[in-house]
Amino acid sequence: MGQFKLAYLKGKGRKYVSVLIPTDLQIAIEILLEDRTKFGIREDNNFVFATKTGHPHCSGWHAVAEVCKRADLSLPVTATKMRHRLSTIFVSLDMAPKD
């Protein structure tokens, strides 16, 4: 578990969704947060992947879809397939259920 940081994102309603962030992405995320004002992101915009125009954040699904398109993936990557992959990875880990 030392490979990940645990974060909680706002979900639908008053619920939160847990997200595992690989520790090797921590430096990249810190850079994103440090350079916000340089790229015109307002201080009151608390989204990590913020945009300076229109919407206060970028759409995660659209970002993933664009990356898949540019990578020329033949199979569409869906949210359901991503959840299934994560579930498969978690099941393959040799961990106690409480962890």
ZAGU-378402 format. One record per atom (N, C-alpha, C): residue in three letters; x, y, z negated. Coordinates in steps of 0.2 Angstrom, whole numbers, plus 5000, padded with zeros to 4 digits. Layout:
! residues N
ALAXYZ;...
This chain:
! residues 99
MET500449945000;MET500050005000;MET500450065000;GLY501150064999;GLY501550124999;GLY501650155006;GLN501350115011;GLN501450145018;GLN500950195019;PHE500450205015;PHE499850245016;PHE499750295011;LYS499450355013;LYS499150405008;LYS498350395009;LEU498050405003;LEU497250395003;LEU496950465003;ALA496550485008;ALA496250545008;ALA495450535009;TYR495050585007;TYR494350575008;TYR494050635012;LEU493650615017;LEU493350665022;LEU492650665020;LYS492350725021;LYS491650735021;LYS491250695026;GLY490850655024;GLY490450615028;GLY489750645029;LYS489250605031;LYS488550625032;LYS488250645025;GLY487850695024;GLY487550715018;GLY488050735013;ARG488050705007;ARG488550715002;ARG489050655001;LYS489050615005;LYS489550555005;LYS490250575007;TYR490750545005;TYR491350545007;TYR491650485010;VAL492050485015;VAL492350425019;VAL493050425017;SER493350365015;SER494050355013;SER494450345020;VAL494950375020;VAL495450375026;VAL496150355024;LEU496450305027;LEU497150295026;LEU497550325031;ILE498050365028;ILE498450405033;ILE499150375032;PRO499450345037;PRO500150325037;PRO500650375034;THR501050355030;THR501550405027;THR502050435032;ASP502150395037;ASP502550425042;ASP502250485046;LEU501650495045;LEU501250555048;LEU501250615043;GLN501450605037;GLN501450655032;GLN501750725034;ILE502350715037;ILE502750775039;ILE502450805044;ALA502150775049;ALA501850805055;ALA501250845053;ILE500850815048;ILE500250845045;ILE500450915041;GLU501050905038;GLU501250965034;GLU501451025039;ILE501751005044;ILE501951055050;ILE501351085052;LEU500851045054;LEU500151075056;LEU499951125051;LEU499951105045;LEU499651155040;LEU500051215039;GLU500751215040;GLU501151265039;GLU501151315044;ASP501051295050;ASP501051335056;ASP500351365058;ARG499851355054;ARG499151375056;ARG499151455058;THR499351495054;THR499351565055;THR499651585062;LYS500251555063;LYS500651565069;LYS500251555075;PHE499751505075;PHE499351485081;PHE498651515080;GLY498551565076;GLY497851595075;GLY497351565071;ILE497451515067;ILE496951485063;ILE496851525057;ARG496251535056;ARG496051575050;ARG496151535043;GLU496351575038;GLU496451545032;GLU495851505029;ASP495251535030;ASP494651505027;ASP494451435031;ASN494851425036;ASN494651365040;ASN495051305037;ASN494751265033;ASN495051205029;ASN495151145033;PHE495051145039;PHE495151075043;PHE495851065045;VAL496151005044;VAL496850995046;VAL496951005054;PHE496450975058;PHE496550985065;PHE496051045067;ALA496151105065;ALA495751155066;ALA495851185073;THR495351225076;THR495451265082;THR495351335080;LYS495651375085;LYS495551455083;LYS494951485087;THR494651445091;THR494051465095;THR493451425094;GLY492851455094;GLY492251415094;GLY492151375087;HIS492251315088;HIS492051265083;HIS492651265077;PRO492451255071;PRO492951265066;PRO493451205066;HIS493351155069;HIS493751095069;HIS493751055076;CYS494151015078;CYS494150975084;CYS493750915083;SER493450885088;SER493050825087;SER493550765087;GLY493550725082;GLY494050665082;GLY493850625088;TRP493250605089;TRP493050565094;TRP493350585101;HIS493250655103;HIS493450675109;HIS494150675110;ALA494550685104;ALA495250685104;ALA495550615106;VAL495250565103;VAL495450495104;VAL495250475111;ALA494650495114;ALA494450485120;ALA494950515125;GLU495150575124;GLU495550605129;GLU496250575129;VAL496550555123;VAL497150515123;VAL497050455127;CYS496550415126;CYS496450355129;CYS496450365137;LYS496050415139;LYS496050425146;LYS496750445149;ARG497050485145;ARG497750505148;ARG498250445148;ALA498150395143;ALA498550335143;ALA498250285148;ASP497750295152;ASP497450255157;ASP497250185154;LEU496950185148;LEU496650125145;LEU496050105149;SER496050045151;SER495450025155;SER494850005151;LEU494949985145;LEU494349975140;LEU494250035136;PRO493550055136;PRO493450115132;PRO493550095124;VAL493850145121;VAL493950135114;VAL493350165110;THR492950135106;THR492350155103;THR492550155095;ALA492150195092;ALA492150205085;ALA492050135082;THR491650095084;THR491450025082;THR492049985083;LYS492449985088;LYS493049945090;LYS493549965085;MET493650035084;MET494150055079;MET494050035072;ARG493350035070;ARG493250005063;ARG493349935063;HIS493149895068;HIS493349825068;HIS494049805068;ARG494449845071;ARG495249835071;ARG495449845064;LEU495249905061;LEU495449915054;LEU495249865049;SER494649835050;SER494449785046;SER494849725047;THR495049705053;THR495449645054;THR496149655051;ILE496449715052;ILE497049725049;ILE497049725041;PHE496549745038;PHE496449745031;PHE496349665028;VAL495949635032;VAL495849565030;VAL496549525031;SER496949545036;SER497649505037;SER498149525031;LEU498049575027;LEU498449595022;LEU498449545016;ASP498949525013;ASP498949475008;ASP498949525001;MET498249535000;MET498149584994;MET497549554990;ALA497549564984;ALA497049544979;ALA496449594981;PRO495849564980;PRO495249604982;PRO495149664978;LYS495349674972;LYS495349734968;LYS495749794972;ASP496349774975;ASP496749824978;ASP496449844985;
